[in-house]
Amino acid sequence: MPMTDGKDLVQRLVGQPCVDVYRFGDIGVVDFGGTVTHPLGASGEVSTGSEFAVHAQCPFRLVQHEKVFLGSDDLVPARTGVPPQGEDERLQFDTGAEVLREFLGRMAPRVQSVERAPEGDLRIVLEHGIRVDVLPTSSKRKESWRFLIRFGEHVTFPSID
C-alpha cells in the first residue's frame, strides 16, 4: 500500500460519516465512510472494513459539546479489583465506545472539517458538536498516528522514511 506525505490526504474525510470507534490493544481507532471489501489473494477470502480510519498511538480524545467523552486515558480497567472468573477484563474505553458506537449508528455524524498542525496535531470536527483530537506528545521518532484509506494510501505522523 503506497504511503504519501498526506498533507491533503486527510481532507478526504470531509463529508464522510463517522461509523465506529474502538481500540486495538492500546491504539484508539476511529472509522469513517462506507464499507469496502478487498480480496486477500487467491484464497478467495475477503477483508471488510470502513473506507477510512485514523489509528492513534498517542494521546487522543473524542469531545462532544466541549466535554471529553472518551480518550486515551480511558484505556484503564473499568473496575478495580479482580473480575469474577470467566468475565473479560473490559476497559473504561470499551464501555464509552459502546455508547458512542450506538450514537454513531443512529446519527452518522459527518466530518465538517479536518485540521492538521505541523507538529502533528490532528483535529477532526463532526456534526453534533463532536470533535476528534489526536495529540502527539513525544520527541521520539515513532509513529504517533496513522490515517489510511483502506486498501490504499496512508500517511503517518511523523513520516516514516
Buried (B, 14 or more C-beta within 10 A) or exposed (E): EEBBEBEEBBBBBEEBBBBBBBBEEEBBBBBBBEEBEEEEEEEEEEEEBBBBBBBBBBBBBBBBEEEBBBBBEBBEEBEEEEEEEEEEEEBBBBBBBEEBBEBBEEBBBBBBEBEBEEEBBBBBBBEEEBBBBBBBEEEEEEBBBBBBBBEBBBBBBBEEE
